[in-house]
Amino acid sequence: MHSWPAHRGAMSTGMRTHPSIALGVPEVLLPKPSVDLHRWAVIACDQYTSEPEYWERVAAIVGDAPSTLHVTYPEVFLAEPNPEVRIARIRETMRSYLDAGLFVERTGFVYLERAVGKHVRRGLMACLDLEQYDFSKGSTSPIRATEGTILDRIPPRVKIREGASIELPHIMVLLDDPGDTVIGPLRALRERSAPLYDVELMLGSGHVRGHLVDDPALEAGVVRAIEALASPAEFARKCAVPEGTPVLLHAMGDGNHSLATAKTIWETAKKNGASMDSRLRWALVELVNLHDEALVFEPIHRVLFEEKRPLVAALREGFGERCTVTPAADFAAMRGRVDAQSRESHTFGVVSASGCAVVEIAAPTATLAVGTLQAFLDEHMRTGGASELDYVHGDEAVRTLGSKHGNIGIYLPGMRKEDLFRTVVLDGALPRKTFSMGEAYEKRFYLEGRRLSGA
């Protein structure tokens, strides 16, 4: 069973910590009131990775204004020559923002509401203890990856975060809190206090509003509620797992590779003599209740670019008689059949310039359809099946990209979010890129920051 560390007291920075629940009260950096938050806040760097036109529109909106666009690295540009030039510019801009007094620092949890359409997702900005996070397969740590971590995606991110003076997270971490005991009581802040920020997000991504949790009683209530969720007996009852099963308290939702990067940097810093009070030990995240009605699990689809070996033929060869391919009249018909699949077989759709089809794999050995597919795709790409494999969010992206000549899109079914914690506890991390919390435009925007170095 995972051993949770004894209380080490407050960090030298003054941050209040609760190691028994891997939680810290953050010191949050927000731009001063003169900064245009509409241009400051930019969507997570791992979105629209196959749609450079989206990022061109962002750049046109931002211009030369202070913006998180200038201090993060959109992954659409990762393949550009000389990435070190952009990384150096990011670090220099971070320092210039700090030196120019661009930020105001406030201590406390931040309660936020993100409205997209008719839905409002509620979250809590907090720090998590990287000492209690283990992203390796089979981990039993209190903070755990829910999907497989792609190890070769970490070094490029380390280059970007290493030496950065501030962090701007797009990380979302889930709490299994059916009673809404952690975040629910904070809703009263909307009527009781002025917001820290209140901004319409760019390009149709809704609205976000945040309030500082500066009432000691409310802060203490958050801590008590998470302590109750961390009870081994309560956890075993709620997840219907054997008593003594290590508690999964904080489950990764979005940004797993960003948190894994922070963990990697912290482990390196420790080896180099960093204090246990180092700012690098902690990471700023948004905590979200798994049971929030606005939180919808969406499947993450796949797109193969520049096919070298036809995917459908390779599937028939790989799975033999277990593979059945049936043409569909259109995308809607294909989607309907995939979404209605039974547990006895795994079904997914394919989209190409010649139309749509439904692929069914009988007698699968994996738990989820994405597991059956991903194992096959890994080998298919290893042997040169296509020039590139990308992971996309939303029906429109997989339909549009997949139907371009030479490409093929793969439409996958979703999973029930209520099954997440129990599945991860019993089966380990899910296949990578199994689910997404909402579509691309609903993803977290960079807005709040936290100082990583300096006084």
N, C-alpha and C positions, 0 to 999 in steps of 0.2 A: 504494500500500500504506500502511496506517495506520502512522504513526510513533509508536513508544512512547517516552515521555519518559525522559530520563536520571534517575538517582537524585538525589533532592533531600534525602536525609537524613531523620532522624526529625522528626515534627511537633513543634511547640513544646509540645504537650501531653504529649510523651514517648511517643507511640504509635510502635511499630516498624513501618516500612513497607517494602514490596517493590514499587516502581513498575513493575519490568519485567514483573510478572504482575498488576498492578492490585490488589494485596492489602495489607491492613493488619491488624495484630494489635489487636483492639479493647480498649477500656476499658469493661467491661460493668457496667451498673447492675442489681442485683437487690435485691428487697425484703429488709429485715433479717428474721431468723428469726421475730420475733413476728408478722409479717404472714401471714394465712391465704392461701396461694397458690391454693387451690381457688377462692376468691372474687376473687383478684387477676387470674388469667389468664382472658381473654375472647377469643372467636373473632374472626377478622379482620373488619374493619368492612364489607367488601363481600360478606358472606354473608347469606343470608336477607333479601334486600332487599325481597321481596314477602310476607314473613311476620312482621309486627310482633309476633305472639303469641310468637315465639321470643325476641325481645328483651325482651318483658314478663316472661318466665320468668327471663331472665338478671338483670334488674333486681330481681326478687323474691329471687333467691339472694344477690345482692351486697349489697343494702340500702345502708347508709352506710359499709360497710367500705372500706378502701383497695383500689382496683381499677382496672385499665386501662379499665374501662367509663367511668370518670369523666374519663379523659384521652385518649380517642379519640372519633371521631364516626361511629357506625354509619350507613351510607348509607341505611338505611330512613327516617332522619329528615331527609334532605337537603332535602326539599321543604317542611319546616315553615317557618312565618313567622318572620322575625327570626333566621336562623341565627347572626348575629353574637353573640347572647346566649349560645348554647351554646359558641361558639368562645372567647369571653372567659372563660367559666367553666372550660373545659378548660385554658387558659393559667394561670389563677389557681390551679387545683388542682395543676398541674405544679409551680409555684413553691412552693406550700405543702408538697407532698411533699418537695421538695428542702430547704426551710428546716427542716422537722421532722426531718430526718435519717432519712428512711424507707428510704434505699438504702445498700447496701454496694457499693463499686466494686472490681472485680477486673480485672486485666490478663491477657489471654490468650485464645486461641481457646477456644470451648466446644464440646465434643463432646456431642451429644444423641441420645437414642433416643425416638422417638414410637411408642407401641404403640396400635394400634386393631384390635380383634379378634385374629386370629391373626398379624397382620402387624406388623413393627417397621421403621420407616423411620429411617435414620441420617443425621444432618446435622452441620454444622459452622458455628457462628456466627463470622463474620469481617467485616471492613470491605472494601468495594470502592471504588476510586478513580473518582469521578464525572468526572474529567478524561478518562477512557478509556471513557466510555459515551456513545453517540449513538443516540437512539431514532428518528431520522428515517429515512424510507424509503430503502433502498439503502445503509444504513450498513455500513461495514467495520471498525468499532471492535472492540476485544477484548471489550468488554461490549456485548451487543446485545439489542434487543427481538426476541422470536420471533413476536409478533403485532402487527398494526397498532395504533398508539397513537391513541386518540381525543383529539384535541387539546383539544376543549372540556370534557373531563373534568379537565384539569389545573388551570385557574384556581381552581375551588372547593377543590381540595386544597391549593393554594398558600396560600389564606387560612387554612387550618387549621394547616399546618406552619410558615408564616412567623411568626417570633417565638416559636415553641415552644422551651422550654428543654431538653426531652429528646425523643428519638425512640424509638418503640416499634414495631419493624417487623413486618410480616407477609410480608415479601418472601422468596421462595425462588428461588435461582439455581442453574442446572444445570451440572454438569461432565460432559463426555463421557469417562468414565474406566472403560472395560470391565474393566481389571485391578484396580479398587478400590484404587488405590495411595495416594489422598489420605486417605480417611476410614477405610478398612479397618484400618490399623495402630492406630487409636485405640480399637478395641473393647476392648483390654486394660485401658483405664482403668476399665472397669466393675468389674473385680476388684481393681485396684490402688489406687483412691482413693475417698474418700467423695464423694457427689454434692453439687453446688452446690444443686440442687433436685431434688425427687422428688415429683410431684403427680398426683393423679387429676383429670382435667379435667371440667368440668361438662357435664351434659346428654348423656352417652353418647359423648363424644369421645375416650375412651381415656386414656392415661397418658403423661407425658413426664418424662424424667430427664436431667439435664445434668451433665457433669464438666468442670472447668477443665483445659485443656491447659497445665500448669505445668512440664512436663518440657522443658528446652531441646532435647533430642534429638528428642522427638516433634514439637515446633514446627518444627524445622529440616527434619524429614522431610516435613511438610506442604508447606513451601515448595519443597523439591526436587521433590516429586511434581508440583506444579502447574507448575513450570518445565519439566518434561519434557512435560507436556500442551501447553505453549505452543510447543514446537518446531515451526517451520513444516513441516519435512520429515515429522515424525510426524503432524501434523495432516492434511497432504495425503494421506498413506498411509491413515490411519484413515477419512477421509471420502470417499476416492476422488475427490478434486478435483485440478485441475492444480497443480503445484508453483508456489509464489509466491502462492497464494490467501491473502488476509488471514485470519489465525487468529481464529476464533470461540472464545474461551476460556471466557467466562462467558455463558450463555444464560438469558434470563429465563424463569422458570417461572411463579410467581405474584407478583402485586404490581407488575406493570409500570408502572401509572400512579402508584404510590407512589414508585418509583425515578425515574420521569420528573419527578415533582414535586420530589424532592430535587435532581435535576439542574438544573431550572429555577431553583430558589432559589440554587443554587451559582453559576450563570452570572450571575444578577443581583448576587449578593454580589461577584463578581469585578469587574463593571463599576463597582461602588461602592467599589472599592479594597481588598477583602478580601485578606488574605495567603494565599499558596499553602499555608501551614501551618494554615489555618482548619479547624476541626472540620467545617464545612459541606461541605468537599471530599469527605468520606467518608460512606458510608452503611452501616449495620449490616444484614447479611442472613444468611440461612441458606443455606449451600452444600449441595447434595444431588447425589449421583451419579445421573445419568440411568439407570444400569443397576441401581440398587437394586431388589431384587425386590419390595419393598413399594410402590414408586412405580408407580402405575397411571394411565395417561392416560384420563380420562373426557371424553366430549363435553360441551359446554355447549349446552343447549337454549334455545329462545326461547319466549316467551309474549307474545302480543298481547292487550292489554286493551281492552275496549269497541270491538270492530270497527266501523268506519264503512263500509268496503267489504269484502265477503266475500273472504278471502284466496284460497281455492281458485279462485274465479272470476277473480280478478286474476292468478293464476298461469297459468291457461289462456289468458287474454288476452295476457299478457306473453310466454309461450314458445310459443304457438300449437300446432302439431301435434307439437312436441317434448315437450309435457307430457302425461303420462298419469296419471290419478287412479283408483285402485282401492280400493274399500271393503275394510276388514279386519274380521274377526269380533270382535276385541277388541284391547286394548293389546298383549298378549303376541304375538299374530299379527303385528301391525304392526311391533313391534320386531324380531321375527325376520327379516322380509323386509328391513328397512332395514339391519340388521347384516350381512346376507349379500350386499349389493349387489356388482355387478361394477364393473370399472374403466371400462367402455364408457359407462355412464350414471351420473347422480347421483340417489340416492334418499333421501328423508327422509319422516317420518311427520307426520301432523297429528292433533290430538286436540281434539274440541269436545264440546259438550253432546249433539250428535246421534250421536257415535261416533267411530271412528278410520278413517283411510284412509292409503294409501301414494301418495306423489307421486314420479314418475320423470321426470327431465329428460334427454332424449337429446342426444347430440352436445354435451356441455358444453364451454365454453371455459376454465373455471377448473380448477385442479388438484384441488381438494377440493370435496365437496358443500357444505361451509359457505361456500366462496367463491361458488358459484353462487347459493346462497340469500341471503347477506348483501348482495350487490350489488342483488338484487331488493328485499329488505326496506328498504334505505336509501331507495330511490325510493318504495316503497309508503308508508313513514312520512312522507316529505317531502311527499307529495301527500294526506296526511290519511287514510291507510288504517285507522288505529286511534288511540286516545287515548295509548297508551303501549306501548313495547317493553321487555321485561326479559329478562335472561339468567339462567337458572336451572340448578342442578346436581342431577342425580339423576332417576331415572325417576319417583319419587313426586311430586316438585314439578311436573314438566311435565304429568303425568297429572291431578293434582288441580286445578292452576290452569287448565289448558287446558279441562277439562270443565265449568267454571263458565259459566253462561249469559252470552253476550256476548263471551267470551274464545275464543282458539284457541291451543293449544300446538303447538310444532314440535319433533319428536324427530329428532336428528341422529346419524349414526354417529361413532364415534371414529376416531383415527388411530394408527398404530404409533409408539411413542415412539422406536424405533431410527432412524426416518427424520428426526427433528427437525433435528439439526445440519446434515446434508447438504441438506435441503430449504431451510432458512433461508439457507444459504450460496449455493445455486444460484438460488433463486427470490426471495429477500428475505423480509421478514416475512410470516407467514401472515395470512389474514383475521382480524380481531379476534375474540376470544372463540371461538377454534377448539377449544381443549382446556382441560381442568382436571386438575390432579394430584390425583385423588381426588374424592370427593363432599363436600358442604358440611361435614358434621360432622367430616371428616378434615382440614380446613384448619388452617393455622397459627394458634396462639393467641398473643396478645400476652403476653409474659412478661419477656424480657430487654429492657433499655433501654440508652441511651447518651446522655451529656450533649452537648447541642449548643451551649450557651452557658454563660458563667460559668467560674470558676476550678475 
